[in-house]
Amino acid sequence: MAPMLVYLIASFLAAFHAAIVYFTYKRVPEPYMDEIYHIDQVRAYCKGNYGYWNKLITTPPALYVLTPRFLCQGFERYMNSIMFPFLFVGLYKLRRRFHVSGNHLDAVLTSLSVSFLPVLLDTSILYYTDLLSLTTVVWGFAALNPQISAVFFFASVVTRQTNIVWAGLYVFCALVKNFDKNRPFSSLFWTSMKHHAFVVLLLCFLLFVHMNQGIVLGDRTAHEITLHIPQILYFLGFLLFSAAPVFLFDLRKVVNTVLRRWYILIPLAFLMYLAIDCCTSAHKYLLADNRHFTFYIWRRWFMSFDSAKFCSIPVYLVAIFFAFPRIVNCQGLLISILGLLCTAVTLVPSPLLEFRYFIIPFALWRTSILERRQNVLLLEIFFHLVVSGAALYLFFEKPFRWPHDPKDLQRFMW
């Protein structure tokens, strides 16, 4: 009965997403923002021009290759409507894999909550790569067969290069879970042999980096690698906000954890202070593009006074004491540390504060932790839909014009 319910909900989600995309086409018929480059590229592929590459695109071409040709006549956004139910089913399977003994309904509600994550849902109505990137990573972790998992991770890497890190996390988790203290070398050897396809994936990735002379495709000037350690802190703030209903119901437990671990607070706060002081970076896009919510967060909070960026340290501390114990309790200390390191590897080199970069680590964290209180899960779904609806209202109903470009409407978005 449970699988049937999952597939019925998935069908509803496909129709739900397609309806939003239909409305989007009515209100925003022309390609908007990054869609201009993505749609230009996919239409070139649809015409058989596989030698063409728009130099403003910095990620690989999986989305353009996988898009059905019948969508290439002005219906490209529906590609995400096709993928949306696959994401939900993948999240459900992943949640069940993490927590086999868990309730089916809890897994369904958790998967719905992650599917409705506002930054994910709102950007998926446009022809962006984020939904495909998350879907392939989720199915990579959810697949029971390592070879099938490698295929999904290959698709994820040719959607976004940094997904190679999540493929590595999958293999490390397998090594940790299958490690046998009584026969350490043979257990590691046989686990490695079962995951030989990932060696091929790694070699292909290294060959790509060598031939491309770097990870980034196209224009590299906007994606120069930096040591942007505060990205981890911004992610913690994003996590705390996105999981706010779970946090509020756990507030007493978090406070007790802080009181028990008070001796960690000062050194941790000091490390955060050093990271913010030495490595805060404000990308030119963050300072100049007033279409993104991050523009206003940065200007109205982080730039509001000299020490404003340090005033968020208590929020980051609370987020750590909320998020880390939850995942340690469910996945163990070593895997939790590996997950944190992989999150850092994907975020720290990026100079741009961009909420979309937080989608995959948040989704993996949220499906990893066990939350069985159905009232909390329902509230979380409601919260995500309200935030998403508010952002979409601004996107559709509050357009504005730039003085230097008055002919085109600009819209607020994540």
C-alpha positions as CSV (number, residue, x, y, z in Angstrom):
1,M,0.0,0.0,0.0
2,A,2.8,2.4,0.9
3,P,4.5,2.3,-2.6
4,M,1.2,2.9,-4.2
5,L,0.6,6.0,-2.1
6,V,4.1,7.2,-3.0
7,Y,3.5,6.9,-6.7
8,L,0.1,8.5,-6.4
9,I,1.6,11.5,-4.6
10,A,4.4,11.6,-7.2
11,S,1.8,11.8,-10.0
12,F,0.0,14.6,-8.1
13,L,3.4,16.5,-7.7
14,A,4.0,16.2,-11.4
15,A,0.6,17.8,-12.2
16,F,1.1,20.4,-9.4
17,H,4.5,21.4,-10.7
18,A,3.3,21.5,-14.3
19,A,0.5,23.9,-13.3
20,I,2.9,26.3,-11.7
21,V,5.1,26.1,-14.8
22,Y,2.1,26.8,-17.0
23,F,1.3,29.9,-14.9
24,T,5.0,30.9,-15.1
25,Y,4.8,30.8,-18.9
26,K,1.7,33.0,-18.8
27,R,3.4,35.6,-16.6
28,V,7.0,35.2,-17.7
29,P,7.0,33.9,-21.3
30,E,10.5,34.8,-22.2
31,P,13.7,33.2,-20.8
32,Y,14.6,34.9,-17.6
33,M,18.0,35.5,-16.0
34,D,20.2,32.4,-16.4
35,E,17.6,30.8,-18.5
36,I,18.8,32.9,-21.4
37,Y,22.0,30.9,-21.6
38,H,20.5,27.5,-20.7
39,I,17.7,27.7,-23.3
40,D,20.0,29.0,-25.9
41,Q,22.2,26.0,-25.3
42,V,19.4,23.4,-25.3
43,R,17.9,24.7,-28.5
44,A,21.3,24.5,-30.2
45,Y,21.4,20.8,-29.2
46,C,17.9,20.3,-30.4
47,K,18.9,21.5,-33.8
48,G,21.8,19.0,-33.8
49,N,24.5,21.6,-33.2
50,Y,26.5,19.7,-30.6
51,G,29.6,21.7,-31.3
52,Y,28.1,24.9,-30.0
53,W,28.8,26.0,-26.4
54,N,27.5,29.2,-24.8
55,K,30.6,30.5,-23.0
56,L,28.5,32.0,-20.2
57,I,27.5,28.5,-19.0
58,T,29.9,27.1,-16.5
59,T,28.4,23.7,-15.8
60,P,28.3,20.5,-17.9
61,P,25.5,19.7,-20.4
62,A,23.5,16.9,-18.9
63,L,20.3,19.0,-18.6
64,Y,20.5,19.9,-22.3
65,V,21.2,16.3,-23.4
66,L,18.4,14.8,-21.3
67,T,15.7,17.4,-22.2
68,P,13.2,15.8,-24.7
69,R,13.3,17.4,-28.1
70,F,9.5,18.0,-28.1
71,L,10.1,20.5,-25.3
72,C,12.5,22.6,-27.3
73,Q,9.9,24.8,-28.9
74,G,9.3,27.0,-25.9
75,F,8.3,24.4,-23.3
76,E,11.8,23.7,-21.8
77,R,10.6,24.5,-18.2
78,Y,8.4,21.4,-18.2
79,M,11.6,19.3,-18.0
80,N,11.6,20.1,-14.3
81,S,7.9,19.0,-14.1
82,I,9.0,15.6,-15.5
83,M,11.8,15.4,-12.9
84,F,9.9,16.7,-9.8
85,P,8.1,13.4,-9.1
86,F,11.3,11.4,-9.6
87,L,12.9,13.6,-6.9
88,F,10.1,12.9,-4.5
89,V,10.3,9.1,-5.1
90,G,14.1,9.2,-4.7
91,L,13.9,11.1,-1.5
92,Y,11.4,8.6,-0.2
93,K,13.7,5.7,-1.1
94,L,16.7,7.4,0.4
95,R,14.8,8.2,3.7
96,R,13.7,4.5,3.9
97,R,17.3,3.4,3.3
98,F,18.6,5.6,6.1
99,H,15.8,4.5,8.4
100,V,14.5,1.1,7.5
101,S,12.5,0.7,10.7
102,G,10.8,4.1,10.2
103,N,7.2,4.7,9.5
104,H,6.2,4.9,5.8
105,L,4.1,8.1,6.5
106,D,7.0,9.8,8.2
107,A,9.2,9.1,5.1
108,V,6.5,10.4,2.8
109,L,6.1,13.6,4.8
110,T,9.8,14.1,5.1
111,S,10.2,13.7,1.3
112,L,7.4,16.2,0.7
113,S,9.0,18.7,3.0
114,V,12.4,18.5,1.2
115,S,10.7,18.6,-2.2
116,F,9.0,21.8,-1.2
117,L,12.2,23.4,0.1
118,P,11.5,27.0,-1.1
119,V,14.7,27.8,-2.9
120,L,14.4,24.4,-4.7
121,L,10.7,24.7,-5.6
122,D,10.9,28.3,-6.7
123,T,14.0,27.9,-8.9
124,S,12.6,24.7,-10.4
125,I,9.8,26.6,-12.3
126,L,12.6,28.0,-14.4
127,Y,14.9,26.0,-16.7
128,Y,17.7,25.7,-14.2
129,T,20.0,22.7,-13.3
130,D,19.3,22.6,-9.6
131,L,16.5,20.1,-9.7
132,L,18.3,17.6,-12.0
133,S,21.5,18.0,-9.9
134,L,19.7,17.1,-6.6
135,T,17.6,14.4,-8.2
136,T,20.6,12.5,-9.6
137,V,22.5,12.8,-6.3
138,V,19.6,11.6,-4.3
139,W,19.1,8.6,-6.5
140,G,22.8,7.9,-6.4
141,F,22.6,7.6,-2.6
142,A,19.3,5.7,-2.7
143,A,20.3,3.0,-5.2
144,L,21.1,-0.3,-3.6
145,N,23.3,-1.5,-6.4
146,P,26.7,0.3,-6.4
147,Q,27.0,0.1,-10.2
148,I,23.5,1.7,-10.7
149,S,24.5,4.3,-8.0
150,A,27.7,5.1,-10.1
151,V,25.5,5.7,-13.1
152,F,23.4,8.2,-11.2
153,F,26.4,9.9,-9.8
154,F,27.9,10.1,-13.3
155,A,24.7,11.9,-14.4
156,S,25.0,14.2,-11.4
157,V,28.7,15.1,-12.2
158,V,27.8,16.0,-15.8
159,T,25.1,18.2,-14.4
160,R,27.3,20.0,-11.9
161,Q,31.0,19.3,-11.4
162,T,31.1,19.6,-7.6
163,N,28.8,16.6,-7.3
164,I,31.9,14.4,-7.6
165,V,32.3,15.2,-3.9
166,W,29.0,13.6,-3.1
167,A,30.0,10.5,-5.1
168,G,33.1,10.3,-2.9
169,L,30.9,10.6,0.3
170,Y,28.8,7.7,-0.9
171,V,31.9,5.5,-1.3
172,F,33.4,6.6,2.0
173,C,30.1,5.8,3.8
174,A,30.1,2.3,2.2
175,L,33.7,1.7,3.4
176,V,32.8,2.9,6.9
177,K,29.6,0.8,7.2
178,N,31.2,-2.4,5.8
179,F,34.4,-2.1,7.8
180,D,35.1,-5.2,9.9
181,K,37.6,-4.9,12.7
182,N,38.2,-8.6,12.7
183,R,39.3,-8.5,9.0
184,P,40.0,-4.9,8.2
185,F,42.0,-5.3,5.0
186,S,39.8,-7.8,3.3
187,S,36.6,-5.9,4.2
188,L,38.0,-2.7,2.8
189,F,39.3,-4.6,-0.3
190,W,36.0,-6.3,-1.1
191,T,34.0,-3.1,-0.5
192,S,36.3,-1.3,-2.9
193,M,35.9,-4.0,-5.5
194,K,32.1,-3.7,-5.3
195,H,32.5,0.0,-6.0
196,H,35.0,-0.2,-8.8
197,A,32.7,1.8,-11.1
198,F,33.4,4.8,-8.9
199,V,37.1,4.5,-9.8
200,V,36.2,4.8,-13.4
201,L,34.0,7.9,-12.5
202,L,37.0,9.5,-10.7
203,L,39.4,8.8,-13.6
204,C,36.9,10.3,-16.0
205,F,36.5,13.4,-13.8
206,L,40.3,13.8,-13.5
207,L,40.7,13.5,-17.3
208,F,38.0,16.2,-17.7
209,V,39.9,18.5,-15.3
210,H,43.2,17.9,-17.1
211,M,41.7,18.5,-20.6
212,N,39.7,21.5,-19.4
213,Q,42.6,22.9,-17.4
214,G,40.3,23.4,-14.5
215,I,36.9,22.4,-13.1
216,V,34.8,25.4,-14.4
217,L,33.6,25.4,-18.0
218,G,33.1,28.6,-20.0
219,D,33.6,32.0,-18.3
220,R,35.8,31.4,-15.2
221,T,36.1,35.0,-14.1
222,A,33.0,34.9,-12.0
223,H,33.9,31.5,-10.4
224,E,37.5,31.9,-9.3
225,I,38.4,29.7,-6.4
226,T,38.7,31.5,-3.1
227,L,39.0,30.5,0.6
228,H,35.5,31.5,1.6
229,I,35.2,29.7,5.0
230,P,32.1,31.7,6.1
231,Q,30.1,29.8,3.5
232,I,29.8,27.0,6.0
233,L,28.4,29.5,8.5
234,Y,25.9,30.9,6.0
235,F,24.8,27.3,5.3
236,L,24.2,26.8,9.0
237,G,22.0,29.8,9.0
238,F,20.1,28.6,6.0
239,L,19.7,25.2,7.6
240,L,18.3,26.7,10.8
241,F,15.8,28.7,8.9
242,S,14.8,25.9,6.5
243,A,14.3,23.5,9.4
244,A,12.7,26.1,11.7
245,P,9.7,24.0,12.7
246,V,11.9,21.0,13.7
247,F,14.2,23.4,15.6
248,L,11.4,25.1,17.5
249,F,10.1,21.8,18.7
250,D,13.6,20.9,19.7
251,L,14.4,24.2,21.3
252,R,14.5,22.9,24.9
253,K,16.8,20.0,23.8
254,V,19.1,22.4,22.0
255,V,19.3,24.6,25.1
256,N,20.1,21.7,27.3
257,T,22.8,20.6,24.8
258,V,24.4,24.0,24.9
259,L,24.4,24.1,28.7
260,R,26.0,20.6,28.8
261,R,28.6,21.5,26.2
262,W,29.2,25.1,27.4
263,Y,33.0,24.6,27.4
264,I,32.9,24.2,23.6
265,L,31.1,27.5,23.0
266,I,34.0,29.9,23.5
267,P,36.6,28.1,21.3
268,L,34.0,27.5,18.6
269,A,32.8,31.1,18.7
270,F,36.5,32.2,18.5
271,L,37.1,30.0,15.4
272,M,34.0,31.4,13.8
273,Y,35.2,34.9,14.6
274,L,38.6,34.2,12.9
275,A,36.9,32.6,9.9
276,I,34.6,35.7,9.4
277,D,37.4,38.2,10.1
278,C,39.9,36.6,7.6
279,C,37.8,35.1,4.9
280,T,34.6,37.1,4.4
281,S,34.1,37.7,0.7
282,A,31.5,39.8,-1.1
283,H,31.3,38.8,-4.7
284,K,30.6,41.5,-7.3
285,Y,27.3,39.8,-8.2
286,L,26.2,39.8,-4.6
287,L,26.8,43.6,-4.4
288,A,25.4,44.5,-7.7
289,D,22.4,42.3,-8.5
290,N,19.3,43.5,-6.7
291,R,17.1,40.8,-8.1
292,H,18.4,38.3,-5.5
293,F,17.3,38.1,-1.9
294,T,20.9,37.7,-0.8
295,F,21.6,41.3,-2.1
296,Y,19.2,42.7,0.5
297,I,20.3,40.3,3.3
298,W,23.9,41.4,2.7
299,R,23.2,45.1,2.5
300,R,20.6,45.4,5.2
301,W,22.3,43.1,7.7
302,F,25.9,42.2,7.0
303,M,26.8,45.8,5.8
304,S,24.4,47.6,8.2
305,F,27.3,48.4,10.6
306,D,31.0,47.5,11.0
307,S,30.6,44.5,13.3
308,A,27.3,43.2,11.9
309,K,28.9,40.1,10.3
310,F,30.1,39.0,13.7
311,C,26.7,39.4,15.4
312,S,25.4,36.3,13.6
313,I,27.8,34.0,15.5
314,P,25.2,33.1,18.1
315,V,22.9,32.0,15.4
316,Y,25.6,29.8,13.8
317,L,26.4,28.3,17.2
318,V,22.8,27.4,17.9
319,A,22.6,25.9,14.4
320,I,25.6,23.7,15.1
321,F,24.2,22.5,18.4
322,F,20.9,21.7,16.7
323,A,22.1,20.1,13.4
324,F,25.2,18.2,14.3
325,P,23.8,16.1,17.3
326,R,20.8,15.2,15.2
327,I,22.8,13.7,12.4
328,V,25.3,12.1,14.7
329,N,22.5,10.3,16.5
330,C,21.3,8.9,13.2
331,Q,24.4,8.3,11.1
332,G,27.2,8.1,13.6
333,L,30.1,10.5,14.3
334,L,32.5,9.5,11.5
335,I,29.9,9.7,8.7
336,S,28.6,13.0,10.1
337,I,32.2,14.4,10.1
338,L,32.7,13.2,6.5
339,G,29.4,14.8,5.5
340,L,30.5,18.1,7.1
341,L,33.8,17.9,5.3
342,C,32.1,17.3,1.9
343,T,29.8,20.2,2.5
344,A,32.8,22.4,3.2
345,V,34.6,21.2,0.1
346,T,31.6,22.1,-2.1
347,L,31.0,25.5,-0.5
348,V,34.2,27.0,0.7
349,P,35.9,27.4,-2.7
350,S,33.0,29.5,-4.0
351,P,33.2,33.3,-3.6
352,L,29.5,33.8,-4.2
353,L,26.8,33.6,-1.5
354,E,24.1,31.7,-3.4
355,F,21.3,29.8,-1.6
356,R,21.0,27.3,-4.4
357,Y,24.4,25.9,-3.5
358,F,22.9,24.9,-0.1
359,I,20.2,22.7,-1.6
360,I,22.1,19.3,-1.8
361,P,23.8,19.4,1.7
362,F,20.5,20.5,3.3
363,A,18.5,17.8,1.5
364,L,21.0,15.1,2.5
365,W,21.0,16.3,6.2
366,R,17.3,16.5,6.4
367,T,16.7,13.0,5.0
368,S,19.4,11.6,7.2
369,I,17.9,12.8,10.5
370,L,14.9,11.0,12.0
371,E,11.9,13.1,12.7
372,R,8.8,11.0,13.6
373,R,6.5,13.7,15.0
374,Q,3.9,14.1,12.3
375,N,2.6,17.4,13.6
376,V,6.2,18.8,13.1
377,L,6.5,17.3,9.6
378,L,3.1,18.8,8.6
379,L,4.1,22.2,10.0
380,E,7.4,22.0,8.2
381,I,5.6,21.3,4.9
382,F,3.2,24.2,5.5
383,F,6.1,26.5,6.4
384,H,8.0,25.6,3.2
385,L,4.9,26.2,1.1
386,V,4.2,29.6,2.8
387,V,7.8,30.8,2.3
388,S,7.8,29.5,-1.3
389,G,4.5,31.2,-2.0
390,A,5.7,34.5,-0.6
391,A,8.8,34.4,-2.7
392,L,6.7,33.5,-5.8
393,Y,4.3,36.3,-5.1
394,L,7.3,38.7,-5.2
395,F,8.6,37.1,-8.4
396,F,5.2,37.3,-10.2
397,E,3.5,40.3,-8.8
398,K,6.3,42.8,-7.8
399,P,8.5,43.2,-10.9
400,F,10.6,46.3,-11.4
401,R,12.7,48.0,-14.0
402,W,16.3,49.1,-13.9
403,P,16.9,52.7,-14.9
404,H,19.7,51.7,-17.3
405,D,17.5,49.0,-18.9
406,P,13.9,50.2,-18.7
407,K,12.5,47.9,-21.4
408,D,12.9,44.7,-19.5
409,L,11.1,43.7,-16.3
410,Q,13.3,42.4,-13.4
411,R,12.0,40.0,-10.8
412,F,12.9,39.1,-7.2
413,M,14.1,35.6,-6.7
414,W,16.4,33.4,-4.5
